[in-house]
Amino acid sequence: MELPARTARLMFSAMTIDDLDDLAALLGDPGVMRHYPRPKTRYEAENWITWNQDLYERAGHGLWVIRSRATGEFLGDCGLTVQEIEGTTEIEIGYHVRADQQGRGYATEAAAACRDHARDVLAVRRLIAIIAPSNVPSRRVAEKIGLRHERDAFYDKTRQNVRVYATSFV
């Protein structure tokens, strides 16, 4: 599996069980997960790693750990997952950044690298982001990387109304 290219400040790596403490803290943080039904437990964070490892094998992509190039510090995750929404299977770009590191442009920088990877390496033709309507920062990241609000939908996986942002590469 090829990883997204490094950016000016970030590098990507495949998730492993060695990332469990960092991912459990990230996904268990009520602030980070405020637009989800609830924060994830440590067990669910371990399943998150397993789910992504399975995606790496099956699809050649998933969410990757993002780290500071300067320090190696864990900052969050970002990448490409397979999602079904309203009966259609799509490639979604997703991102989570530690609460104490938000507002520094890391999500946008990582998402732009993953968008480019999807288009240039994986030959993805369409990319979406599934975003809670109240998640204004995430909507801004999607817009900054070229996705536009396409429609509102009901997302069975979280049982929530969401906004679908999308772009096509032609």
C-alpha positions in Angstrom: 0.0 0.0 0.0 1.3 3.4 -1.0 0.9 6.2 1.5 0.0 9.8 0.7 3.0 12.0 0.0 4.4 13.9 3.0 3.4 17.6 3.2 5.4 20.5 4.5 4.5 19.7 8.1 2.9 16.2 8.1 3.8 12.6 7.4 1.5 9.5 7.1 1.8 6.0 8.4 -0.4 2.9 8.4 -2.3 2.3 11.7 -0.9 -0.4 13.9 -1.7 -1.7 17.4 1.2 0.4 18.6 -1.0 3.5 17.9 -3.8 2.3 20.2 -3.1 4.6 23.1 -3.0 7.7 20.8 -6.1 6.6 18.8 -8.0 5.7 21.9 -7.3 9.2 23.4 -8.2 10.9 20.1 -11.5 8.9 19.4 -12.4 8.9 23.1 -12.1 12.7 23.4 -15.6 14.2 23.7 -14.4 17.4 22.0 -13.0 15.6 19.0 -16.1 13.4 18.7 -18.7 16.0 19.5 -20.3 15.6 16.1 -20.6 11.8 16.3 -23.2 10.0 18.3 -20.7 9.5 21.1 -16.9 9.1 21.8 -15.4 5.7 21.1 -14.2 3.3 23.9 -10.7 1.9 23.9 -12.2 -1.4 22.5 -13.8 0.6 19.7 -10.5 2.3 19.0 -8.9 -1.1 18.7 -11.6 -2.1 16.2 -11.0 1.2 14.4 -7.4 0.1 13.8 -8.5 -3.4 12.7 -11.1 -1.9 10.3 -8.5 0.3 8.7 -6.0 -2.5 8.4 -8.6 -4.5 6.6 -9.3 -1.6 4.3 -5.5 -1.4 3.5 -5.6 -5.0 2.4 -9.0 -4.9 0.5 -8.9 -1.4 -0.9 -5.3 -0.2 -0.8 -6.3 2.7 1.4 -7.9 3.6 4.7 -7.4 6.2 7.4 -3.7 6.8 8.1 -2.0 8.2 11.2 -0.8 11.7 10.7 2.3 12.9 12.6 4.4 16.0 12.7 7.4 15.8 10.4 9.4 18.0 12.8 8.8 16.0 16.0 7.0 12.7 15.0 4.2 13.7 17.4 0.8 12.0 16.8 -1.7 14.6 15.6 -4.6 12.5 14.4 -5.8 10.5 11.5 -6.8 11.2 7.9 -7.6 9.2 4.8 -9.9 7.4 2.5 -12.6 4.9 3.5 -15.3 3.0 1.8 -18.8 4.2 2.9 -22.3 3.4 1.9 -24.8 6.2 1.9 -28.3 6.0 0.5 -27.5 2.7 -1.2 -24.4 3.9 -3.0 -20.8 2.9 -2.2 -18.5 5.9 -2.2 -14.9 6.8 -1.2 -15.0 9.2 1.7 -12.3 11.4 2.9 -12.2 11.7 6.7 -10.1 13.4 9.3 -9.7 13.7 13.1 -7.2 16.0 14.7 -6.4 16.1 18.4 -8.4 18.9 20.2 -5.2 20.7 21.4 -3.9 20.8 17.8 -7.1 22.0 16.0 -7.2 25.3 14.3 -3.6 25.0 12.9 -4.5 23.8 9.4 -3.5 20.2 10.0 -6.8 18.7 8.9 -6.8 20.8 5.6 -3.2 19.9 4.9 -3.7 16.2 5.5 -7.0 16.1 3.6 -5.5 17.9 0.6 -2.7 15.3 0.5 -5.2 12.4 0.7 -7.4 14.0 -2.0 -4.4 14.2 -4.3 -3.5 10.6 -3.4 -7.0 9.5 -4.2 -7.0 11.3 -7.6 -3.4 10.8 -8.7 -2.4 7.4 -7.3 -5.6 5.5 -6.7 -7.5 7.0 -9.8 -10.6 7.6 -7.7 -13.1 9.4 -9.9 -15.4 10.8 -7.1 -14.7 11.7 -3.5 -17.1 12.6 -0.8 -17.2 13.8 2.8 -20.0 12.9 5.1 -20.4 15.7 7.7 -22.7 16.5 10.5 -24.5 19.8 9.6 -23.3 21.4 12.9 -19.7 20.5 12.1 -18.7 23.9 10.6 -14.9 23.3 10.9 -15.1 20.0 9.0 -17.3 21.6 6.3 -14.7 24.3 5.9 -12.0 21.7 5.4 -14.0 20.0 2.8 -14.6 23.2 1.0 -10.9 24.2 1.2 -9.9 21.0 -0.6 -12.5 21.5 -3.4 -15.5 19.5 -2.2 -18.9 21.2 -2.5 -22.2 20.6 -0.6 -24.1 18.2 -2.9 -27.1 17.2 -0.8 -28.4 16.4 2.7 -29.0 12.8 3.5 -29.7 10.3 6.3 -26.7 8.3 7.2 -27.7 4.8 8.4 -24.3 4.1 10.0 -24.6 6.9 12.6 -28.4 7.2 12.3 -28.0 11.0 11.8 -28.9 13.6 9.2 -25.7 14.6 7.4 -24.4 16.8 4.6 -22.7 15.2 1.7 -19.9 17.1 0.2 -18.4 15.9 -3.1 -16.1 16.4 -6.0 -15.4 14.5 -9.2 -12.1 14.1 -10.9 -12.6 14.0 -14.7 
